[in-house]
Amino acid sequence: MGQRERFAWCLFDFANSAFNTVVVTFLYVTYFAGALIGDQQLGDVYWLRMLVVTGVVVAIASPLLGALADLIGMFAIGLLLLLTVNEQRGIRRAQEARGP
């Protein structure tokens, strides 16, 4: 990868990170609390609980999964498998939300 491509990737990554931060921090939490839960304060409590649970799960699972991937030596296949499973769950949830 040349220096020009690396610089372009850095610009893309910077812009993408800022967009995701704004959407998740300000827009989605407001939608979750107001539209999905219906009560702003209760929605904020649920949101914070979800953040804590996911943070703990990631803190515990990441080193274990990383060590397993290093031990097996099949990091790319494991990553592809996890991405595929996650994508299928997302598609299923979207279909369930849409209803019959």
Backbone as CSV, one residue per row, in Angstrom:
resi,resn,N_x,N_y,N_z,CA_x,CA_y,CA_z,C_x,C_y,C_z
1,MET,0.849,-1.162,0.000,0.000,0.000,0.000,0.899,1.232,0.000
2,GLY,0.639,2.109,-0.939,1.436,3.319,-1.050,1.031,4.367,-0.026
3,GLN,1.821,5.417,0.020,1.572,6.462,0.993,0.252,7.194,0.706
4,ARG,-0.062,7.373,-0.557,-1.311,8.051,-0.938,-2.538,7.225,-0.520
5,GLU,-2.483,5.918,-0.752,-3.584,5.043,-0.359,-3.744,4.997,1.155
6,ARG,-2.629,4.966,1.870,-2.673,4.942,3.327,-3.293,6.230,3.869
7,PHE,-2.936,7.357,3.279,-3.508,8.635,3.697,-5.012,8.668,3.427
8,ALA,-5.432,8.160,2.255,-6.855,8.109,1.928,-7.595,7.220,2.913
9,TRP,-7.002,6.095,3.292,-7.628,5.203,4.261,-7.749,5.880,5.619
10,CYS,-6.746,6.612,6.023,-6.806,7.336,7.297,-7.937,8.362,7.291
11,LEU,-8.090,9.076,6.191,-9.195,10.042,6.092,-10.545,9.340,6.166
12,PHE,-10.687,8.223,5.458,-11.931,7.468,5.495,-12.217,6.973,6.904
13,ASP,-11.213,6.405,7.559,-11.400,5.860,8.896,-11.771,6.965,9.887
14,PHE,-11.143,8.116,9.763,-11.460,9.246,10.639,-12.906,9.682,10.454
15,ALA,-13.342,9.837,9.203,-14.712,10.274,8.936,-15.718,9.219,9.372
16,ASN,-15.437,7.959,9.121,-16.353,6.889,9.487,-16.477,6.771,11.004
17,SER,-15.391,6.917,11.719,-15.431,6.841,13.181,-16.263,7.977,13.762
18,ALA,-16.103,9.163,13.239,-16.874,10.298,13.744,-18.363,10.106,13.473
19,PHE,-18.714,9.619,12.301,-20.120,9.384,11.969,-20.734,8.359,12.914
20,ASN,-20.057,7.228,13.100,-20.583,6.191,13.998,-20.710,6.693,15.423
21,THR,-19.758,7.478,15.877,-19.812,8.017,17.230,-21.021,8.908,17.415
22,VAL,-21.278,9.780,16.475,-22.425,10.683,16.579,-23.732,9.902,16.538
23,VAL,-23.855,8.970,15.611,-25.107,8.217,15.481,-25.378,7.393,16.735
24,VAL,-24.399,6.639,17.198,-24.616,5.772,18.358,-24.765,6.578,19.643
25,THR,-23.992,7.635,19.808,-24.017,8.381,21.057,-25.245,9.265,21.203
26,PHE,-25.652,9.914,20.140,-26.718,10.901,20.267,-28.038,10.485,19.617
27,LEU,-27.980,9.961,18.429,-29.219,9.691,17.710,-29.879,8.386,18.138
28,TYR,-29.116,7.304,18.162,-29.736,6.016,18.451,-30.220,5.930,19.884
29,VAL,-29.470,6.466,20.823,-29.903,6.393,22.222,-31.191,7.184,22.431
30,THR,-31.350,8.286,21.728,-32.586,9.068,21.826,-33.750,8.293,21.223
31,TYR,-33.515,7.670,20.069,-34.559,6.849,19.442,-34.920,5.665,20.329
32,PHE,-33.929,5.001,20.887,-34.166,3.836,21.733,-35.006,4.210,22.942
33,ALA,-34.622,5.278,23.614,-35.328,5.662,24.836,-36.724,6.195,24.538
34,GLY,-36.836,7.034,23.525,-38.122,7.659,23.248,-39.091,6.791,22.500
35,ALA,-38.667,6.194,21.396,-39.590,5.457,20.530,-39.762,4.002,20.961
36,LEU,-38.706,3.338,21.320,-38.813,1.922,21.645,-39.270,1.677,23.078
37,ILE,-38.748,2.429,24.028,-39.109,2.239,25.425,-40.308,3.113,25.795
38,GLY,-40.323,4.330,25.324,-41.442,5.226,25.602,-41.209,6.167,26.769
39,ASP,-40.234,5.882,27.581,-39.912,6.735,28.734,-38.421,7.066,28.663
40,GLN,-38.100,8.344,28.602,-36.711,8.767,28.408,-35.800,8.276,29.532
41,GLN,-36.226,8.435,30.774,-35.366,8.034,31.891,-35.186,6.521,31.959
42,LEU,-36.260,5.783,31.794,-36.164,4.328,31.812,-35.340,3.831,30.623
43,GLY,-35.517,4.455,29.463,-34.724,4.094,28.289,-33.245,4.337,28.512
44,ASP,-32.900,5.431,29.185,-31.499,5.713,29.501,-30.919,4.652,30.436
45,VAL,-31.710,4.219,31.404,-31.256,3.176,32.329,-30.998,1.875,31.580
46,TYR,-31.938,1.488,30.719,-31.756,0.262,29.936,-30.535,0.380,29.027
47,TRP,-30.370,1.535,28.412,-29.238,1.748,27.504,-27.914,1.594,28.253
48,LEU,-27.813,2.204,29.414,-26.571,2.115,30.194,-26.316,0.687,30.656
49,ARG,-27.375,-0.023,31.032,-27.198,-1.425,31.425,-26.683,-2.260,30.258
50,MET,-27.214,-2.008,29.071,-26.735,-2.742,27.896,-25.270,-2.427,27.622
51,LEU,-24.877,-1.163,27.789,-23.474,-0.799,27.575,-22.558,-1.513,28.563
52,VAL,-22.982,-1.603,29.811,-22.174,-2.280,30.825,-22.040,-3.763,30.504
53,VAL,-23.159,-4.403,30.172,-23.128,-5.834,29.871,-22.251,-6.118,28.656
54,THR,-22.415,-5.338,27.588,-21.593,-5.584,26.400,-20.121,-5.299,26.676
55,GLY,-19.838,-4.285,27.477,-18.447,-3.998,27.822,-17.796,-5.138,28.585
56,VAL,-18.532,-5.718,29.525,-18.001,-6.842,30.305,-17.815,-8.072,29.416
57,VAL,-18.797,-8.344,28.562,-18.688,-9.500,27.657,-17.480,-9.346,26.735
58,VAL,-17.302,-8.160,26.166,-16.164,-7.930,25.272,-14.848,-8.040,26.046
59,ALA,-14.796,-7.506,27.260,-13.561,-7.558,28.044,-13.179,-8.986,28.396
60,ILE,-14.168,-9.837,28.619,-13.879,-11.230,28.969,-13.629,-12.076,27.718
61,ALA,-14.458,-11.893,26.697,-14.392,-12.779,25.532,-13.240,-12.451,24.579
62,SER,-12.863,-11.200,24.465,-11.844,-10.828,23.477,-10.504,-11.524,23.688
63,PRO,-9.945,-11.508,24.887,-8.663,-12.209,25.056,-8.789,-13.717,24.824
64,LEU,-9.915,-14.289,25.256,-10.102,-15.726,25.064,-10.226,-16.086,23.589
65,LEU,-11.029,-15.327,22.852,-11.190,-15.595,21.427,-9.909,-15.304,20.648
66,GLY,-9.180,-14.268,21.061,-7.903,-13.966,20.413,-6.886,-15.068,20.629
67,ALA,-6.799,-15.571,21.856,-5.871,-16.670,22.145,-6.270,-17.928,21.391
68,LEU,-7.581,-18.195,21.306,-8.051,-19.358,20.562,-7.709,-19.238,19.083
69,ALA,-7.911,-18.049,18.517,-7.580,-17.845,17.105,-6.083,-18.014,16.865
70,ASP,-5.260,-17.529,17.785,-3.817,-17.698,17.643,-3.414,-19.161,17.779
71,LEU,-4.060,-19.864,18.694,-3.735,-21.269,18.926,-4.099,-22.129,17.729
72,ILE,-5.289,-21.907,17.189,-5.752,-22.707,16.057,-5.046,-22.293,14.773
73,GLY,-4.729,-21.003,14.646,-4.062,-20.520,13.446,-5.004,-20.301,12.287
74,MET,-6.281,-20.221,12.576,-7.278,-20.029,11.524,-8.070,-18.755,11.803
75,PHE,-7.365,-17.674,12.001,-8.004,-16.420,12.377,-8.999,-15.948,11.319
76,ALA,-8.616,-15.987,10.053,-9.485,-15.477,8.987,-10.765,-16.295,8.875
77,ILE,-10.665,-17.601,8.999,-11.858,-18.445,8.905,-12.763,-18.216,10.115
78,GLY,-12.189,-18.092,11.287,-12.982,-17.810,12.482,-13.682,-16.473,12.397
79,LEU,-12.986,-15.466,11.891,-13.592,-14.149,11.725,-14.735,-14.210,10.719
80,LEU,-14.531,-14.901,9.631,-15.583,-15.049,8.625,-16.794,-15.779,9.211
81,LEU,-16.554,-16.797,10.006,-17.650,-17.534,10.636,-18.435,-16.637,11.590
82,LEU,-17.743,-15.889,12.429,-18.425,-14.994,13.365,-19.207,-13.912,12.638
83,LEU,-18.647,-13.350,11.587,-19.350,-12.331,10.815,-20.592,-12.902,10.146
84,THR,-20.489,-14.109,9.620,-21.630,-14.746,8.962,-22.751,-15.016,9.960
85,VAL,-22.408,-15.544,11.120,-23.424,-15.815,12.145,-24.088,-14.522,12.582
86,ASN,-23.304,-13.484,12.805,-23.859,-12.205,13.237,-24.768,-11.604,12.169
87,GLU,-24.373,-11.712,10.918,-25.189,-11.181,9.823,-26.512,-11.927,9.720
88,GLN,-26.470,-13.233,9.887,-27.703,-14.020,9.827,-28.643,-13.654,10.972
89,ARG,-28.091,-13.408,12.141,-28.923,-12.981,13.275,-29.560,-11.635,12.990
90,GLY,-28.811,-10.726,12.393,-29.356,-9.417,12.059,-30.469,-9.502,11.034
91,ILE,-30.286,-10.343,10.036,-31.325,-10.519,9.021,-32.571,-11.121,9.648
92,ARG,-32.403,-12.119,10.498,-33.544,-12.755,11.151,-34.304,-11.756,12.026
93,ARG,-33.578,-10.950,12.777,-34.239,-9.953,13.638,-34.979,-8.910,12.811
94,ALA,-34.419,-8.505,11.700,-35.092,-7.537,10.842,-36.369,-8.130,10.274
95,GLN,-36.333,-9.400,9.899,-37.529,-10.060,9.366,-38.589,-10.214,10.449
96,GLU,-38.176,-10.536,11.677,-39.128,-10.658,12.775,-39.753,-9.310,13.110
97,ALA,-38.969,-8.250,13.038,-39.491,-6.911,13.345,-40.506,-6.459,12.311
98,ARG,-40.291,-6.869,11.056,-41.200,-6.507,9.990,-42.541,-7.206,10.135
99,GLY,-42.531,-8.407,10.668,-43.761,-9.172,10.839,-44.180,-9.884,9.581
100,PRO,-45.350,-10.536,9.626,-45.801,-11.306,8.470,-46.250,-10.446,7.323
